[in-house]
Amino acid sequence: MRKNEIDIITLGCSKNLVDAERLMRQLELAGYKCVHDSAEPKGEIAIINTCGFIGDAKEESIEIILQFAERKSKGKLRKLYVMGCLSQRYKEELPAEIPEVDKWFGKFDYMGIVEECASAQFRERPKGYSLEFKGEEFERTLTTPKHYAYLKIAEGCNRYCSYCAIPLITGRFTSRKMEDILDEVRWLVGQGVREFNVIAQDLSSYGLDLYGEHRLAQLVDEMAQIEGVEWIRLHYTYPTDFPYDLLPVMAKHKNVCKYMDIALQHCSDNMLKKMHRHITREEQDAVIKRIREEVPGICIRTTLLVGHPGETEEDFNELCEWVKEMKFERMGAFAYSEEEGTYAAQHYKDDIPQEEKEQRVETLMAIQQEISAALLSQMVGTQQRVVIDREEEGYYVGRTQYDSPEVDCEVLIEKTENESRESGDRILEIGEFYTVTIIKSEDFDLYATL
């Protein structure tokens, strides 16, 4: 157990990761050493940043909390704190269920954790330290490779889809001020960041609450003009009330990736209505068509939900045929999980067996595997600009503009024999961009050579 060292474990999405990085920055300025997602935690304090989105995520969060509670019971940990979505959602129930946790914090109270740590009896507060933000509030300790970062531009959601607990956890949609976001981008560029993955629960609504109008296009346009910004990638737009003024901005700027993550969830009008998506299949198809027309060559990533109450075999078959027709460049699928407090939990019966839900996920992903393989094969022989993320035995591993970190395809570039700096052979640098030729494709990955 290492004194003044804190282990921070982050579960869930990249939005959670940004919260953890801000917390780490403030703890380090308070005099602590922070270790993120260590394979062998040894700190005297542990902070678990939880996810509470769906059943599997909640189970994982509870399992990790119990693992650290056991470490504490064995004297290997002095303090255990829990924050994040699960803690925010069940702050009344959890303390009685897991008393080993010293204190529970909500999703937005990370400065409360700093205060709790700094005032702990077993540690002297650094001389002259006061419990205020040090530096700018957006400053953080990056846990990603230094060349890319996630940029959270809003919190919360106003959509209230039938199945989704996120609005119950995060509250109403709240945009950050544009000038604050741009200041953060400049600060991150100064830290060496070159790739910006823009995230929010609903990018489409950015600006409506602050400015009374869509401002995502303006934000991206101004970001693209900041020196040092090499790639901007957009995550989690919403098809209803889509901000079409964004598309000319994407087409205009070379450093805005031709990539759109837009969660569509389903296609049948029956399911779109039950899910409270406020859109029809015809309207949804029109959104996708216009995006592809105005931004030629764009890569569309989407997520689909199967097994929602009321999804008939006809609905699912329609979804399968639709996926074959739309040929999404990137796609994921997940099974419905009943979440208390949501409209679906209160008004629908969870009437589809779990085995059937999982079978539908497998069926969809098998269809997507064939689509992905066919689309990637068309890239063989083309030249692509890639960024190098890491080095593995025998390969450098990079990504194109069409691939987001950790969730999308990768490009493997074979090393030359006896590669070394002394030999004069070219060694690729992590975080640098290179032009490569694609020489081979698999279902979800590419191989390339300089």
Beta strands, then each sheet from edge to edge (+ up, - down):
strand 1: 2-10
strand 2: 33-36
strand 3: 43-50
strand 4: 79-84
strand 5: 103-104
strand 6: 148-152
strand 7: 154-155
strand 8: 174-175
strand 9: 195-199
strand 10: 231-237
strand 11: 256-262
strand 12: 299-306
strand 13: 330-335
strand 14: 383-392
strand 15: 395-399
strand 16: 410-414
strand 17: 433-441
strand 18: 445-449
sheet 1: 2+ 1+ 3+ 4+ 5+
sheet 2: 6+ 9+ 10+ 11+ 12+ 13+
sheet 3: 7+ 8-
sheet 4: 14+ 15- 16+ 18+ 17- 14+
end
